């Protein structure tokens, strides 16, 4: 399963969660996408284990990210979109599963709205 907040306020941090059961398989990789674009990859066998890919509106906090969660710092309106977590097992099965969820980033007004006639 994937946990992505449906709404977030600009400038806030957000934690994206990817919950999976390896069912005895060895984990090969966990990848995160916004739309069709990959922005985070975790491969336990690699050094370094994490790879970050530049994507407008995405700033990954590597200190707070791992195979099961990714923390985005200071989200913007560009951060809105469909987020997908893709988990792959290592050989021999190479079984791959993915789940996704939408997040809308909103910019709250600076002042209290007023109505005048």
C-alpha positions as a Markdown table, in Angstrom:
| # | Residue | x | y | z |
|---|---|---|---|---|
| 1 | Unk | 0.0 | 0.0 | 0.0 |
| 2 | Unk | 1.0 | 3.6 | -0.4 |
| 3 | Unk | 0.3 | 6.5 | 2.0 |
| 4 | Unk | 0.3 | 9.9 | 0.4 |
| 5 | Unk | -1.5 | 12.9 | 1.9 |
| 6 | Unk | -4.4 | 14.0 | -0.4 |
| 7 | Unk | -3.7 | 17.7 | 0.4 |
| 8 | Unk | -0.7 | 19.5 | 1.6 |
| 9 | Unk | 0.1 | 23.2 | 2.2 |
| 10 | Unk | 3.0 | 24.9 | 0.3 |
| 11 | Unk | 6.2 | 25.2 | 2.2 |
| 12 | Unk | 5.4 | 22.2 | 4.4 |
| 13 | Unk | 7.3 | 18.8 | 4.4 |
| 14 | Unk | 5.5 | 15.6 | 3.5 |
| 15 | Unk | 6.2 | 12.0 | 4.2 |
| 16 | Unk | 5.3 | 9.4 | 1.5 |
| 17 | Unk | 5.1 | 5.8 | 2.7 |
| 18 | Unk | 5.4 | 2.6 | 0.8 |
| 19 | Unk | 4.3 | -0.4 | 2.7 |
| 20 | Unk | 5.2 | -3.8 | 1.3 |
| 21 | Unk | 5.7 | -7.5 | 2.3 |
| 22 | Unk | 8.7 | -9.2 | 0.6 |
| 23 | Unk | 7.1 | -12.6 | 1.1 |
| 24 | Unk | 10.5 | -14.2 | 1.5 |
| 25 | Unk | 12.0 | -12.6 | -1.6 |
| 26 | Unk | 15.1 | -10.4 | -1.4 |
| 27 | Unk | 14.4 | -6.7 | -2.1 |
| 28 | Unk | 15.9 | -5.5 | -5.3 |
| 29 | Unk | 14.6 | -1.9 | -5.5 |
| 30 | Unk | 12.1 | 0.7 | -4.4 |
| 31 | Unk | 11.4 | 3.5 | -6.9 |
| 32 | Unk | 9.2 | 6.6 | -6.5 |
| 33 | Unk | 7.6 | 8.5 | -9.4 |
| 34 | Unk | 5.6 | 11.6 | -9.8 |
| 35 | Unk | 3.6 | 11.1 | -12.9 |
| 36 | Unk | 5.9 | 9.2 | -15.3 |
| 37 | Unk | 9.1 | 10.7 | -13.9 |
| 38 | Unk | 11.3 | 8.9 | -11.4 |
| 39 | Unk | 12.7 | 11.0 | -8.5 |
| 40 | Unk | 13.9 | 8.5 | -5.9 |
| 41 | Unk | 15.5 | 5.1 | -6.1 |
| 42 | Unk | 16.6 | 2.8 | -3.3 |
| 43 | Unk | 18.7 | -0.3 | -4.1 |
| 44 | Unk | 20.1 | -2.0 | -1.0 |
| 45 | Unk | 22.9 | -3.8 | -3.0 |
| 46 | Unk | 24.2 | -0.5 | -4.5 |
| 47 | Unk | 26.6 | 2.0 | -3.0 |
| 48 | Unk | 25.2 | 4.5 | -2.3 |
| 49 | Unk | 21.8 | 2.8 | -1.7 |
| 50 | Unk | 19.8 | 6.0 | -2.6 |
| 51 | Unk | 19.7 | 7.9 | -5.8 |
| 52 | Unk | 17.8 | 11.2 | -6.3 |
| 53 | Unk | 16.8 | 12.5 | -9.7 |
| 54 | Unk | 16.1 | 16.2 | -10.3 |
| 55 | Unk | 12.4 | 17.0 | -10.8 |
| 56 | Unk | 10.8 | 20.4 | -10.4 |
| 57 | Unk | 8.9 | 20.7 | -7.2 |
| 58 | Unk | 10.6 | 17.7 | -5.6 |
| 59 | Unk | 13.3 | 18.1 | -2.9 |
| 60 | Unk | 14.0 | 14.8 | -1.1 |
| 61 | Unk | 15.4 | 14.9 | 2.4 |
| 62 | Unk | 17.8 | 12.0 | 2.3 |
| 63 | Unk | 18.3 | 11.9 | 6.1 |
| 64 | Unk | 14.6 | 11.1 | 6.5 |
| 65 | Unk | 14.2 | 8.7 | 3.6 |
| 66 | Unk | 14.8 | 5.0 | 3.2 |
| 67 | Unk | 13.2 | 1.9 | 1.5 |
| 68 | Unk | 9.8 | 2.5 | 3.1 |
| 69 | Unk | 9.4 | 6.2 | 3.2 |
| 70 | Unk | 10.5 | 9.4 | 1.3 |
| 71 | Unk | 10.3 | 12.8 | 2.9 |
| 72 | Unk | 9.8 | 15.8 | 0.6 |
| 73 | Unk | 10.9 | 19.2 | 1.9 |
| 74 | Unk | 9.1 | 22.5 | 1.3 |
| 75 | Unk | 6.5 | 21.3 | -1.2 |
| 76 | Unk | 5.3 | 23.8 | -3.9 |
| 77 | Unk | 2.4 | 23.9 | -6.3 |
| 78 | Unk | 4.6 | 22.0 | -8.7 |
| 79 | Unk | 4.7 | 19.1 | -6.2 |
| 80 | Unk | 1.1 | 18.3 | -7.0 |
| 81 | Unk | 0.5 | 15.1 | -8.9 |
| 82 | Unk | 0.2 | 11.3 | -8.9 |
| 83 | Unk | 2.8 | 9.6 | -6.8 |
| 84 | Unk | 3.7 | 6.0 | -7.4 |
| 85 | Unk | 5.8 | 3.6 | -5.4 |
| 86 | Unk | 7.2 | 0.6 | -7.3 |
| 87 | Unk | 8.8 | -2.4 | -5.4 |
| 88 | Unk | 10.8 | -5.1 | -7.2 |
| 89 | Unk | 12.1 | -8.4 | -5.8 |
| 90 | Unk | 15.6 | -9.7 | -6.8 |
| 91 | Unk | 16.2 | -12.8 | -8.8 |
| 92 | Unk | 14.9 | -15.3 | -9.5 |
| 93 | Unk | 11.3 | -13.9 | -9.4 |
| 94 | Unk | 11.9 | -10.2 | -10.2 |
| 95 | Unk | 8.3 | -9.7 | -9.1 |
| 96 | Unk | 7.2 | -6.1 | -9.3 |
| 97 | Unk | 4.2 | -4.3 | -7.7 |
| 98 | Unk | 3.2 | -0.7 | -7.6 |
| 99 | Unk | 0.6 | 1.5 | -6.0 |
| 100 | Unk | -0.2 | 5.2 | -6.4 |
| 101 | Unk | -2.1 | 8.1 | -4.9 |
| 102 | Unk | -2.8 | 11.7 | -5.8 |
| 103 | Unk | -1.5 | 14.7 | -3.8 |
| 104 | Unk | -2.7 | 18.3 | -4.3 |
| 105 | Unk | -0.6 | 21.1 | -2.9 |
| 106 | Unk | -2.5 | 24.2 | -2.0 |
| 107 | Unk | -1.3 | 27.8 | -1.3 |
| 108 | Unk | -3.3 | 29.3 | 1.5 |
| 109 | Unk | -4.1 | 33.1 | 1.3 |
| 110 | Unk | -1.9 | 35.4 | 3.2 |
| 111 | Unk | -4.8 | 37.3 | 4.7 |
| 112 | Unk | -8.3 | 36.4 | 6.0 |
| 113 | Unk | -10.8 | 36.8 | 3.1 |
| 114 | Unk | -13.2 | 39.7 | 3.3 |
| 115 | Unk | -16.5 | 40.4 | 1.6 |
| 116 | Unk | -17.5 | 43.9 | 0.8 |
| 117 | Unk | -20.5 | 45.4 | -0.9 |
